[in-house]
Amino acid sequence: MTAGSPVESPVRGNSHAGFGGAGRGNGPSETAEPRPGPTLPYIRSYSSRRQGADPTWTKRYTLHPLLCFVAEFGMCLHAKLRRGRSGSSTGVAPFVTECLRRIPRGVAVRARFDSAFYSSKLFAHLERRGVTYLCGAPHNQRLVQVIRAVPDADYSPCGDDKEGEVAEFGYRTTADRTFRRYVVKRIAIAPGEQATLDGGGYRYWTLVTNDHTSSAAELESEHRHKALVESGMRELKENFGMHALRKHGFMANWAWLLILTAGLNLCRWTPALGELEPDQEMRAKRLRFRYLSVAGVLVRSGGRWVLKLSDGYPLYDRFVACLSRLRAIPGPAG
C-alpha cells in the first residue's frame, strides 16, 4: 500500500505503504502496496489559494495523496487525495477498507507498508479482516534494546542479499497487549564508518508481520522488494504530470488524480494483455514512442474504418499482433 508522495499543489508524496505482496492462501494472490511514499516529493501547489494546499517542510504549498498499488501488475488499485498537512498514516484504515472492496473475493492479500504506517490499531484492523501484512518498524530506545539483546547465534544469512543477517523475536508495544512477530536485519558497518551509540557495530532494519509460516529471510527479502512499487509513483510524476495538481478546487484535483491513475493502468494493461514485449519493462514513455506515436492514416473504405501504417514501421508485426490480441478480448457482459 502506498501513501502517495506529497504533491505540490502541484502534488506531494513522502510516505509509502504497500498493500500487497506475494499472496498466500487458498485463492489467487494479490499484492497491493498502499503508499504514502517517503522518498517521493510532495505534489506541490504554486499557490496558497488552492483548496487543501498547506505549507510543509518542502517550503511549498502541497497536497498529500494516498495510493495503493498492486505489486504483481504495477497498477494503481485506489487513490485518495488529502490535505497537505495530513500525516502519512492519516485515514489509512478506511483507505485500506476501500482497497479491499476492490479486490475480488477469494483472493489472498498481503499488505506491505513502510514504517510511516506503523500502528497497532492498523495491525489489529488487518488481522480482523484476515489480511497478512509486513510493515517497517521505526526504532525507539526500548525496541533497540530488545534488538541488541538478540543472541548472535539466532542470526542467519539473508536469502538473496550479499551481506547482512536476519533474526526474529517477539515484541509488543507499551500501548498494546498483543505480542507480534518481528524480523530484524543487521549489517556490520564498514571499517572507518561512523558507528552509533545505539547500534554499536551494526545497522539495523526491522519489520513486523503476522505471517508465522515464512522464514525470517523470506520475509525480509519480500519486504525489501516493496521498493519496486516506487516505479508506479515515478511513472505518474514523470510521464503523467502528477508532479503538480494545478486545479483550484480540491475535488477537481482529486478527479484529476483519478484520471492520471486510470491512464497509468491503461498503460500497464495494454502491454500485459497484448503480450507486448513481455521480456521488457514497458514504461509509458516506451509504449508511447514505440507503439502509440506512430505515423499512420485512418481512412474509410468499404463502409468501415481502416488504419494504414507506414511500410517502414519497424515494429509493424508486433503492433498488429498486440492489436489482434486486444480485439479478441470479449467485451463486458450486457
SERO-4910 file (N, C-alpha, C, O; in steps of 0.05 Angstrom, whole numbers):
BEGIN
 pado doro    nc1    nc2    nc3   cac1   cac2   cac3    cc1    cc2    cc3    oc1    oc2    oc3
  Met    A     17    -23      0      0      0      0     18     24      0     39     24     12
  Thr    A     10     44    -13     27     66    -14     14     92     -8     -6     99    -20
  Ala    A     25    106      9     15    132     14     29    149     -7     53    148     -9
  Gly    A     14    163    -22     26    177    -44     44    199    -34     41    209    -12
  Ser    A     63    205    -51     81    226    -43     67    252    -43     47    255    -58
  Pro    A     76    270    -27     62    296    -27     63    308    -54     83    305    -68
  Val    A     41    320    -63     41    332    -89     40    361    -85     22    372    -71
  Glu    A     59    375    -98     58    404    -94     34    414   -107     27    405   -129
  Ser    A     19    431    -95     -7    437   -103     -6    445   -131    -26    455   -143
  Pro    A     16    442   -143     20    417   -158     24    396   -137     20    409   -116
  Val    A     30    368   -130     24    346   -111     47    338    -92     70    342   -100
  Arg    A     42    327    -70     65    320    -53     65    290    -47     44    278    -43
  Gly    A     88    277    -45     88    249    -37    112    244    -20    135    248    -29
  Asn    A    108    235      4    132    230     20    129    205     38    147    200     54
  Ser    A    108    190     35    108    166     51     96    144     35     80    150     17
  His    A    103    119     39     90     98     23     85     74     39    100     66     57
  Ala    A     63     61     32     58     35     44     51     17     21     44     27      0
  Gly    A     53     -8     24     47    -26      3     25    -43     12     27    -56     33
  Phe    A      4    -44     -4    -18    -62      3    -14    -86    -15    -26    -86    -37
  Gly    A      0   -105     -7      3   -128    -24     29   -142    -18     43   -136      1
  Gly    A     35   -160    -35     59   -176    -32     50   -203    -43     28   -205    -52
  Ala    A     68   -222    -43     60   -248    -53     38   -259    -36     42   -263    -12
  Gly    A     16   -264    -48     -7   -273    -32     -3   -303    -25      6   -318    -42
  Arg    A    -11   -310     -2    -12   -338      5    -39   -345     16    -51   -329     31
  Gly    A    -50   -367      8    -76   -375     17    -89   -393     -3    -76   -403    -21
  Asn    A   -115   -397      0   -129   -415    -18   -134   -402    -45   -136   -417    -65
  Gly    A   -137   -376    -46   -143   -363    -71   -119   -353    -85    -97   -355    -74
  Pro    A   -123   -340   -108   -100   -328   -122    -89   -305   -106   -102   -294    -88
  Ser    A    -64   -298   -111    -51   -278    -94    -54   -251   -107    -55   -248   -131
  Glu    A    -55   -231    -90    -56   -203   -100    -38   -187    -82    -41   -188    -57
  Thr    A    -20   -172    -94     -2   -156    -78     -8   -127    -81     -6   -117   -103
  Ala    A    -16   -114    -61    -22    -86    -63     -3    -71    -46      4    -80    -24
  Glu    A      4    -47    -55     22    -31    -39      9     -4    -34      9     13    -52
  Pro    A     -3      1    -10    -12     27     -4     12     44      1     31     34     13
  Arg    A     12     68     -7     37     81     -2     35    111      0     27    124    -20
  Pro    A     42    122     22     50    149     22     79    147     18     92    137     36
  Gly    A     91    156     -2    119    149     -6    138    167      7    138    191      1
  Pro    A    154    157     25    173    174     40    194    185     23    204    206     29
  Thr    A    202    171      1    224    181    -15    214    198    -37    230    208    -53
  Leu    A    188    203    -39    178    218    -62    170    246    -53    163    250    -30
  Pro    A    173    265    -71    166    293    -64    137    297    -61    120    282    -71
  Tyr    A    129    318    -47    101    325    -45     91    334    -72    107    343    -89
  Ile    A     65    332    -77     54    343   -101     50    373    -95     34    380    -77
  Arg    A     64    389   -108     65    417    -99     43    434   -111     30    427   -131
  Ser    A     38    456    -98     19    475   -107     33    502   -107     44    511    -87
  Tyr    A     33    515   -130     47    541   -131     31    563   -119     41    586   -118
  Ser    A      8    558   -109     -9    579    -98    -21    570    -71    -31    547    -69
  Ser    A    -22    587    -52    -34    581    -26    -64    582    -28    -78    574     -9
  Arg    A    -75    592    -50   -104    594    -53   -117    568    -62   -142    566    -62
  Arg    A   -101    548    -69   -113    523    -77   -125    509    -53   -113    508    -32
  Gln    A   -149    499    -56   -162    486    -33   -147    462    -24   -140    444    -39
  Gly    A   -142    460      2   -129    437     14    -99    439     14    -86    422     26
  Ala    A    -87    458      0    -58    461     -1    -48    474     24    -58    495     33
  Asp    A    -28    462     37    -17    472     62     14    474     60     26    459     45
  Pro    A     26    493     74     55    495     74     67    471     90     56    464    111
  Thr    A     88    460     80    101    437     92    131    441     94    141    463     88
  Trp    A    145    420    102    174    421    105    187    425     78    211    433     77
  Thr    A    173    421     56    184    426     29    186    456     23    197    464      2
  Lys    A    175    472     41    174    501     38    157    509     14    161    530      2
  Arg    A    138    492      7    118    498    -14     91    490     -4     88    475     15
  Tyr    A     71    499    -18     44    491    -12     39    464    -26     43    462    -51
  Thr    A     30    444    -12     28    418    -23      2    404    -16    -13    412      2
  Leu    A     -4    383    -32    -25    364    -26    -12    337    -21     10    332    -30
  His    A    -27    319     -7    -14    294      2    -32    271     -6    -50    264      9
  Pro    A    -28    258    -29    -45    236    -38    -37    210    -24    -14    206    -15
  Leu    A    -56    192    -24    -51    165    -13    -59    145    -36    -81    147    -46
  Leu    A    -40    128    -43    -45    110    -66    -39     81    -58    -22     76    -40
  Cys    A    -52     63    -71    -47     34    -67    -41     21    -94    -57     24   -113
  Phe    A    -19      6    -95    -11     -7   -120    -12    -37   -117     -6    -48    -95
  Val    A    -19    -51   -138    -17    -80   -139     10    -87   -150     16    -81   -173
  Ala    A     27    -99   -133     55   -102   -140     59   -121   -164     77   -116   -179
  Glu    A     42   -141   -167     46   -160   -189     43   -147   -216     57   -155   -235
  Phe    A     25   -127   -218     20   -115   -244     29    -86   -246     29    -74   -268
  Gly    A     35    -73   -224     43    -45   -224     20    -26   -228     24     -2   -232
  Met    A     -5    -36   -226    -28    -19   -230    -36     -5   -204    -30    -16   -182
  Cys    A    -49     17   -206    -59     32   -183    -87     22   -176   -105     24   -192
  Leu    A    -90     11   -152   -115      0   -144   -134     21   -133   -158     20   -138
  His    A   -123     41   -120   -140     61   -108   -123     86   -103    -99     84    -98
  Ala    A   -136    109   -103   -122    135    -98   -141    153    -83   -165    155    -89
  Lys    A   -129    168    -65   -145    186    -48   -128    211    -43   -104    209    -37
  Leu    A   -140    234    -46   -125    259    -42   -131    270    -14   -154    269     -5
  Arg    A   -110    280     -1   -113    291     26   -100    319     27    -85    326      9
  Arg    A   -106    333     48    -94    359     52    -64    356     54    -53    335     61
  Gly    A    -49    378     49    -21    377     50    -10    372     78     12    360     81
  Arg    A    -24    381     99    -14    377    126    -20    350    138    -13    345    161
  Ser    A    -34    333    123    -42    307    133    -17    290    138      2    290    123
  Gly    A    -17    275    161      4    257    167      4    233    148    -16    228    134
  Ser    A     27    219    147     29    197    128      7    176    132     -3    165    113
  Ser    A      0    170    157    -19    149    163    -47    159    168    -65    144    176
  Thr    A    -52    185    163    -79    196    167    -99    183    149    -95    183    124
  Gly    A   -120    171    160   -141    159    144   -134    133    130   -148    124    112
  Val    A   -112    120    139   -104     96    126   -123     72    130   -126     56    113
  Ala    A   -135     70    154   -153     48    160   -177     48    141   -183     27    129
  Pro    A   -192     70    138   -215     69    119   -205     66     90   -218     54     73
  Phe    A   -181     76     84   -169     73     57   -164     44     51   -170     34     30
  Val    A   -154     29     71   -149      0     68   -175    -14     63   -177    -32     47
  Thr    A   -196     -7     78   -222    -19     74   -232    -15     46   -243    -33     34
  Glu    A   -229     10     36   -237     15      8   -221     -1    -12   -232    -10    -32
  Cys    A   -196     -5     -7   -179    -20    -25   -188    -49    -25   -189    -62    -47
  Leu    A   -194    -61     -2   -202    -89      0   -228    -93    -15   -233   -115    -25
  Arg    A   -246    -73    -16   -271    -76    -30   -266    -79    -60   -283    -90    -74
  Arg    A   -244    -69    -70   -238    -70    -99   -225    -97   -107   -220   -101   -131
  Ile    A   -219   -114    -88   -205   -139    -94   -226   -161    -94   -242   -163    -75
  Pro    A   -226   -178   -114   -247   -200   -116   -245   -218    -91   -224   -222    -79
  Arg    A   -268   -229    -84   -269   -248    -62   -252   -273    -68   -251   -282    -91
  Gly    A   -240   -284    -48   -224   -308    -52   -195   -303    -58   -179   -322    -60
  Val    A   -188   -277    -62   -160   -271    -68   -145   -265    -43   -153   -249    -26
  Ala    A   -123   -279    -39   -106   -275    -15    -90   -250    -18    -78   -245    -39
  Val    A    -90   -233      2    -77   -207      1    -55   -205     22    -58   -214     44
  Arg    A    -32   -194     13    -10   -188     32     -5   -158     29      1   -148      8
  Ala    A     -7   -144     51     -4   -115     51     24   -109     61     34   -119     81
  Arg    A     38    -92     46     65    -84     54     65    -53     58     57    -38     40
  Phe    A     75    -45     81     76    -17     88    104    -10     97    120    -27    104
  Asp    A    111     16     95    136     24    108    130     35    136    107     34    145
  Ser    A    150     43    150    148     50    178    130     73    184    121     77    207
  Ala    A    123     89    163    105    112    168     77    103    176     62    119    187
  Phe    A     70     78    170     43     68    176     43     50    201     23     38    207
  Tyr    A     66     49    215     68     31    238     48     39    259     49     61    270
  Ser    A     28     21    265      7     27    284     -6      1    293    -14    -15    276
  Ser    A     -8     -3    319    -21    -28    329    -51    -28    321    -62    -50    318
  Lys    A    -63     -5    319    -91     -4    311    -95    -13    282   -114    -28    275
  Leu    A    -76     -5    264    -77    -15    237    -72    -45    235    -86    -59    220
  Phe    A    -53    -55    251    -48    -84    251    -73    -99    260    -79   -120    249
  Ala    A    -86    -90    281   -110   -103    291   -132   -103    270   -147   -122    267
  His    A   -134    -80    256   -154    -77    235   -149    -98    212   -168   -110    203
  Leu    A   -124   -101    204   -117   -121    183   -121   -149    193   -131   -166    178
  Glu    A   -114   -154    218   -118   -182    229   -147   -190    230   -154   -213    225
  Arg    A   -164   -171    237   -193   -177    238   -203   -184    210   -222   -199    207
  Arg    A   -191   -172    189   -200   -177    162   -185   -201    149   -190   -207    126
  Gly    A   -168   -213    164   -153   -236    153   -132   -229    132   -126   -246    115
  Val    A   -121   -205    134   -101   -196    115    -73   -200    127    -68   -192    150
  Thr    A    -55   -212    112    -27   -215    121    -12   -190    115    -16   -179     93
  Tyr    A      4   -180    133     18   -154    129     47   -156    136     55   -173    152
  Leu    A     63   -139    124     90   -134    131     94   -104    133     87    -90    114
  Cys    A    104    -94    155    106    -65    159    133    -59    173    140    -72    192
  Gly    A    146    -39    162    171    -30    175    166    -19    202    145     -7    207
  Ala    A    184    -23    220    181    -14    248    202      8    254    226      3    251
  Pro    A    193     32    262    212     53    270    225     45    296    213     33    314
  His    A    250     53    298    266     45    322    262     66    344    264     90    340
  Asn    A    257     56    368    258     73    392    277     59    412    287     38    407
  Gln    A    282     72    434    302     62    453    295     35    463    312     17    466
  Arg    A    270     30    469    262      4    480    265    -18    459    275    -40    466
  Leu    A    257    -13    435    259    -33    414    288    -39    407    296    -62    403
  Val    A    305    -18    407    333    -22    402    346    -40    423    363    -56    418
  Gln    A    338    -36    448    349    -52    470    341    -82    466    358   -100    471
  Val    A    317    -87    457    308   -114    452    325   -126    429    333   -149    430
  Ile    A    329   -110    408    344   -120    385    373   -126    393    384   -147    385
  Arg    A    385   -109    409    413   -113    417    415   -138    435    437   -150    437
  Ala    A    393   -146    448    394   -169    465    391   -196    451    394   -217    463
  Val    A    385   -195    425    382   -220    409    409   -233    407    428   -219    398
  Pro    A    412   -258    414    439   -271    413    449   -273    384    433   -276    365
  Asp    A    475   -272    381    487   -275    355    481   -302    342    479   -304    318
  Ala    A    477   -322    359    471   -349    348    444   -350    334    439   -369    319
  Asp    A    426   -331    340    399   -331    328    399   -319    300    380   -322    285
  Tyr    A    421   -306    292    422   -294    266    430   -315    245    446   -333    250
  Ser    A    418   -311    221    425   -328    198    428   -310    173    418   -288    173
  Pro    A    443   -320    152    447   -303    129    421   -295    115    402   -311    115
  Cys    A    421   -272    102    398   -263     86    396   -281     61    416   -293     52
  Gly    A    372   -284     51    367   -303     29    379   -294      3    394   -310     -9
  Asp    A    373   -269     -7    383   -261    -33    400   -236    -32    403   -222    -52
  Asp    A    411   -230     -9    428   -206     -6    456   -215      0    460   -235     15
  Lys    A    475   -202    -12    503   -210     -9    513   -205     20    532   -219     28
  Glu    A    502   -187     34    511   -182     61    486   -179     79    464   -174     70
  Gly    A    491   -183    105    470   -179    124    461   -206    136    463   -227    123
  Glu    A    450   -204    160    439   -227    174    412   -220    185    406   -197    190
  Val    A    395   -240    188    368   -235    198    362   -253    223    374   -275    226
  Ala    A    345   -243    240    336   -258    263    307   -250    269    297   -230    257
  Glu    A    294   -264    287    267   -257    294    263   -258    324    278   -271    338
  Phe    A    243   -243    334    237   -243    362    208   -234    366    196   -222    348
  Gly    A    197   -238    390    170   -229    396    172   -203    411    190   -198    427
  Tyr    A    152   -185    406    153   -159    419    125   -147    419    109   -152    401
  Arg    A    120   -130    438     95   -115    438    101    -87    448    119    -82    465
  Thr    A     86    -68    438     90    -40    446     77    -36    474     61    -53    483
  Thr    A     84    -14    487     74     -9    514     44     -4    514     30     -9    534
  Ala    A     33      4    490      4     10    489    -12    -13    478    -36    -10    473
  Asp    A      1    -36    473    -12    -58    461    -10    -83    478     11    -87    491
  Arg    A    -30   -101    478    -29   -125    493    -20   -149    477    -15   -171    488
  Thr    A    -18   -146    451    -12   -168    433     18   -169    426     29   -150    417
  Phe    A     29   -193    430     57   -197    421     56   -204    391     39   -220    382
  Arg    A     74   -192    376     75   -197    347    103   -206    339    123   -202    353
  Arg    A    104   -217    316    130   -227    305    145   -205    292    135   -191    274
  Tyr    A    170   -201    301    188   -181    289    212   -194    276    222   -214    287
  Val    A    220   -183    254    243   -193    239    263   -170    237    256   -148    229
  Val    A    288   -175    245    308   -154    244    331   -163    226    339   -186    225
  Lys    A    341   -144    210    364   -148    193    386   -130    203    382   -107    210
  Arg    A    410   -141    204    433   -125    212    456   -128    192    460   -149    180
  Ile    A    470   -106    188    494   -106    170    516    -93    186    513    -71    197
  Ala    A    539   -106    186    562    -95    201    572    -70    186    573    -69    162
  Ile    A    579    -49    201    588    -25    189    616    -30    178    631    -46    188
  Ala    A    622    -15    157    648    -18    144    670     -6    161    665     12    176
  Pro    A    695    -16    158    717     -4    173    720     26    168    720     35    144
  Gly    A    721     42    189    724     70    186    697     85    185    697    110    186
  Glu    A    675     70    182    649     83    182    640     90    210    646     76    229
  Gln    A    626    112    212    617    122    238    597    103    251    577     97    239
  Ala    A    602     94    275    584     77    290    565     95    306    569    119    309
  Thr    A    544     83    316    524     97    333    524     85    361    532     62    364
  Leu    A    515    100    380    515     90    408    494     68    411    499     49    425
  Asp    A    471     70    396    450     50    399    457     25    383    453      3    393
  Gly    A    467     29    358    471      6    341    498     -9    345    501    -31    337
  Gly    A    517      5    358    543     -8    361    556    -11    334    560      8    319
  Gly    A    564    -36    328    579    -41    303    560    -50    280    570    -60    260
  Tyr    A    534    -46    283    515    -55    262    495    -33    255    490    -15    271
  Arg    A    484    -36    231    460    -21    223    436    -41    224    439    -64    215
  Tyr    A    414    -32    234    391    -49    238    367    -39    222    362    -15    221
  Trp    A    351    -58    211    326    -53    198    306    -73    209    312    -97    210
  Thr    A    282    -64    216    263    -82    230    236    -81    216    227    -59    207
  Leu    A    222   -103    216    194   -104    206    177   -121    224    188   -138    239
  Val    A    151   -117    224    132   -132    240    113   -145    221    106   -134    200
  Thr    A    104   -170    227     87   -185    210     69   -203    226     75   -210    249
  Asn    A     47   -212    214     30   -233    225     32   -259    209     16   -277    213
  Asp    A     53   -260    192     59   -285    178     76   -303    195     99   -296    201
  His    A     66   -326    203     81   -344    221     90   -369    207     98   -389    219
  Thr    A     88   -369    180     96   -393    164    122   -388    149    138   -407    146
  Ser    A    126   -364    139    151   -359    123    175   -355    141    172   -347    164
  Ser    A    198   -360    131    223   -356    146    229   -327    148    219   -310    133
  Ala    A    247   -320    167    255   -292    171    268   -282    146    264   -259    138
  Ala    A    285   -298    133    299   -289    109    280   -283     86    283   -264     72
  Glu    A    259   -300     83    240   -296     62    224   -270     67    218   -255     48
  Leu    A    216   -265     92    201   -241     98    217   -216     94    207   -196     83
  Glu    A    243   -217    102    260   -194     98    263   -187     68    263   -164     60
  Ser    A    267   -208     52    271   -204     23    245   -193     11    246   -174     -5
  Glu    A    222   -204     18    197   -195      7    191   -166     14    183   -150     -2
  His    A    196   -159     39    191   -131     48    210   -112     34    203    -89     27
  Arg    A    235   -120     31    255   -102     17    247    -97    -12    252    -75    -22
  His    A    235   -116    -25    227   -113    -53    202    -96    -57    194    -92    -79
  Lys    A    190    -87    -35    168    -68    -39    177    -43    -52    160    -27    -62
  Ala    A    203    -37    -52    213    -13    -65    207    -13    -95    208      8   -107
  Leu    A    201    -36   -106    195    -37   -135    170    -22   -141    166    -13   -164
  Val    A    153    -18   -122    128     -3   -126    133     26   -131    116     41   -141
  Glu    A    157     35   -123    164     63   -128    162     71   -157    157     94   -164
  Ser    A    165     51   -175    163     57   -204    136     68   -211    134     83   -230
  Gly    A    115     59   -197     88     70   -203     86     99   -198     75    114   -214
  Met    A     97    108   -175     96    137   -169    114    152   -188    107    174   -196
  Arg    A    137    140   -194    155    154   -213    142    157   -240    145    178   -253
  Glu    A    128    137   -249    113    139   -275     93    161   -274     91    177   -293
  Leu    A     77    162   -252     57    183   -251     68    211   -251     57    229   -262
  Lys    A     91    214   -239    103    241   -237    118    248   -262    117    271   -271
  Glu    A    132    229   -274    149    236   -297    134    235   -324    140    251   -341
  Asn    A    114    218   -326    102    214   -352     72    220   -353     60    220   -374
  Phe    A     60    226   -330     31    232   -329     25    259   -317      2    267   -314
  Gly    A     46    274   -308     41    301   -298     32    303   -270     20    324   -263
  Met    A     36    282   -253     26    284   -226     45    299   -208     40    301   -184
  His    A     67    310   -219     85    326   -202     72    351   -193     81    364   -174
  Ala    A     49    359   -206     35    383   -198      6    380   -204     -2    372   -226
  Leu    A    -12    385   -184    -40    387   -189    -48    416   -189    -46    430   -169
  Arg    A    -57    426   -212    -58    455   -217    -87    466   -215    -91    490   -219
  Lys    A   -107    449   -209   -134    460   -207   -137    475   -180   -123    470   -161
  His    A   -156    493   -180   -161    509   -156   -177    492   -135   -170    492   -112
  Gly    A   -198    478   -145   -215    463   -127   -202    437   -118   -189    424   -133
  Phe    A   -207    430    -93   -196    405    -82   -207    381    -96   -192    363   -104
  Met    A   -233    380   -100   -246    358   -113   -238    356   -143   -236    334   -154
  Ala    A   -233    379   -155   -223    378   -183   -195    365   -185   -190    350   -203
  Asn    A   -178    372   -165   -152    359   -164   -154    329   -159   -138    313   -169
  Trp    A   -173    322   -142   -177    294   -136   -186    279   -161   -177    257   -167
  Ala    A   -205    291   -176   -214    279   -201   -191    276   -221   -189    256   -235
  Trp    A   -174    296   -222   -151    295   -240   -132    273   -231   -120    260   -249
  Leu    A   -129    269   -206   -112    247   -196   -122    220   -205   -107    203   -213
  Leu    A   -149    217   -203   -161    191   -212   -158    187   -242   -154    165   -251
  Ile    A   -159    209   -257   -155    207   -286   -127    198   -292   -122    181   -310
  Leu    A   -107    209   -278    -79    201   -282    -75    172   -276    -61    158   -290
  Thr    A    -86    163   -254    -83    134   -246    -96    116   -267    -87     94   -272
  Ala    A   -119    125   -278   -132    109   -299   -114    107   -324   -112     86   -336
  Gly    A   -101    129   -331    -82    128   -353    -59    110   -348    -50     95   -366
  Leu    A    -49    110   -323    -27     92   -316    -36     63   -319    -21     46   -330
  Asn    A    -60     57   -309    -70     29   -311    -73     20   -340    -68     -3   -346
  Leu    A    -82     38   -358    -85     31   -386    -57     24   -398    -55      6   -413
  Cys    A    -37     40   -390    -10     35   -400      1      9   -388     19     -3   -400
  Arg    A     -8      1   -365      1    -25   -353    -13    -48   -366      0    -69   -372
  Trp    A    -39    -46   -370    -55    -68   -380    -52    -73   -410    -53    -96   -420
  Thr    A    -47    -52   -426    -44    -55   -455    -22    -74   -462    -27    -93   -477
  Pro    A      3    -70   -453     24    -89   -460     20   -116   -446     29   -137   -457
  Ala    A      7   -117   -423      4   -142   -409    -16   -160   -424    -11   -183   -428
  Leu    A    -39   -149   -431    -60   -164   -445    -52   -169   -474    -60   -190   -486
  Gly    A    -38   -150   -486    -30   -154   -514     -3   -169   -517      6   -172   -540
  Glu    A      9   -177   -495     34   -192   -495     55   -176   -511     68   -187   -529
  Leu    A     57   -151   -505     75   -133   -520    102   -132   -506    104   -120   -484
  Glu    A    122   -143   -518    149   -144   -507    148   -154   -478    156   -139   -460
  Pro    A    139   -178   -473    137   -188   -445    163   -189   -430    162   -190   -405
  Asp    A    185   -190   -444    211   -191   -430    222   -164   -422    243   -162   -409
  Gln    A    208   -142   -430    217   -115   -424    198   -102   -404    174   -108   -404
  Glu    A    208    -83   -389    191    -67   -372    180    -44   -388    195    -26   -396
  Met    A    155    -45   -395    142    -26   -413    133     -2   -398    111     -2   -387
  Arg    A    149     19   -397    141     44   -385    125     60   -404    124     55   -428
  Ala    A    111     81   -394     93     96   -411    107    110   -434     97    111   -456
  Lys    A    131    120   -429    146    134   -450    154    114   -472    152    121   -496
  Arg    A    162     90   -464    170     70   -484    145     61   -501    147     59   -525
  Leu    A    123     57   -487     99     50   -501     90     72   -520     81     66   -542
  Arg    A     92     97   -511     83    119   -528    100    122   -553     89    124   -575
  Phe    A    126    121   -550    143    127   -574    146    103   -592    152    106   -616
  Arg    A    141     79   -582    145     55   -599    118     46   -612    119     34   -633
  Tyr    A     96     50   -598     71     39   -608     47     58   -610     28     51   -623
  Leu    A     48     81   -597     26     99   -598     31    123   -616     14    131   -632
  Ser    A     55    134   -615     62    157   -632     73    146   -659     97    149   -664
  Val    A     56    134   -674     64    120   -699     50    135   -723     27    141   -722
  Ala    A     66    139   -743     55    152   -767     35    133   -781     41    110   -786
  Gly    A     11    144   -786     -9    127   -798    -32    145   -808    -34    169   -802
  Val    A    -50    133   -824    -73    147   -834    -98    131   -829    -98    106   -834
  Leu    A   -118    143   -819   -144    130   -814   -162    137   -837   -170    160   -840
  Val    A   -170    117   -853   -187    121   -877   -212    104   -874   -213     85   -859
  Arg    A   -232    112   -890   -257     97   -891   -259     82   -918   -258     95   -939
  Ser    A   -261     56   -916   -262     40   -941   -282     18   -937   -281      3   -917
  Gly    A   -300     14   -957   -319     -7   -955   -338     -5   -932   -347    -25   -921
  Gly    A   -343     20   -923   -362     24   -900   -349     19   -873   -364     18   -853
  Arg    A   -323     16   -871   -310     12   -845   -284     28   -845   -273     35   -865
  Trp    A   -276     33   -820   -251     49   -816   -227     30   -818   -227      8   -807
  Val    A   -206     40   -832   -182     24   -835   -158     41   -827   -155     64   -836
  Leu    A   -140     29   -811   -116     43   -803    -93     34   -821    -86     10   -822
  Lys    A    -81     53   -835    -59     46   -853    -33     57   -840    -30     81   -835
  Leu    A    -14     39   -836     12     46   -824     33     47   -846     31     36   -868
  Ser    A     55     61   -839     77     64   -858     91     37   -863     93     21   -845
  Asp    A     99     32   -888    114      7   -894    140      6   -880    150    -16   -875
  Gly    A    151     29   -872    177     29   -859    175     26   -829    196     28   -815
  Tyr    A    151     22   -818    148     20   -789    161     -6   -780    151    -28   -786
  Pro    A    183     -5   -764    198    -29   -758    184    -48   -738    191    -72   -737
  Leu    A    164    -39   -724    151    -55   -704    122    -63   -713    105    -68   -697
  Tyr    A    119    -64   -740     92    -69   -751     81    -96   -742     57    -97   -733
  Asp    A     96   -117   -743     87   -143   -735     78   -144   -706     57   -156   -700
  Arg    A     94   -132   -688     87   -132   -660     62   -116   -655     45   -124   -639
  Phe    A     60    -93   -669     36    -76   -666     11    -91   -674     -9    -91   -659
  Val    A     11   -104   -697    -12   -118   -707    -19   -141   -689    -43   -146   -684
  Ala    A      1   -156   -680     -4   -179   -662    -17   -170   -636    -35   -183   -626
  Cys    A     -7   -148   -625    -18   -138   -600    -47   -128   -604    -64   -134   -588
  Leu    A    -51   -114   -626    -78   -104   -632    -98   -127   -636   -121   -126   -627
  Ser    A    -89   -149   -648   -106   -172   -652   -114   -185   -626   -137   -193   -622
  Arg    A    -94   -187   -607   -100   -199   -581   -120   -182   -565   -137   -192   -552
  Leu    A   -116   -155   -567   -134   -138   -552   -162   -139   -564   -182   -138   -549
  Arg    A   -165   -141   -590   -191   -143   -602   -205   -169   -595   -230   -171   -595
  Ala    A   -189   -190   -590   -201   -216   -584   -212   -218   -555   -225   -237   -549
  Ile    A   -206   -198   -539   -216   -198   -511   -246   -193   -512   -255   -174   -523
  Pro    A   -262   -211   -500   -291   -207   -500   -299   -182   -485   -287   -175   -465
  Gly    A   -320   -169   -495   -330   -145   -481   -345   -152   -456   -352   -175   -451
  Pro    A   -352   -132   -440   -367   -137   -415   -395   -148   -421   -407   -141   -441
  Ala    A   -403   -165   -404   -430   -177   -408   -452   -156   -405   -450   -138   -388
  Gly    A   -472   -158   -423   -494   -140   -422   -490   -115   -439   -507    -98   -440
***
